[in-house]
Amino acid sequence: MKNYDLKEKKIQISDPIESYFECISSCDMKDGICISKCVEILKHNES
């Protein structure tokens, strides 16, 4: 899923770690941008 848009996915899981894994499972593992966005979501949820 190369053109993955996190806004379209609408991940609404209360646990930030579970949200992170849900997010990266939707990414192509070779798509560093998608994975980076998932990491940013995790950082934002933990602060």
Beta strands, then each sheet from edge to edge (+ up, - down):
end
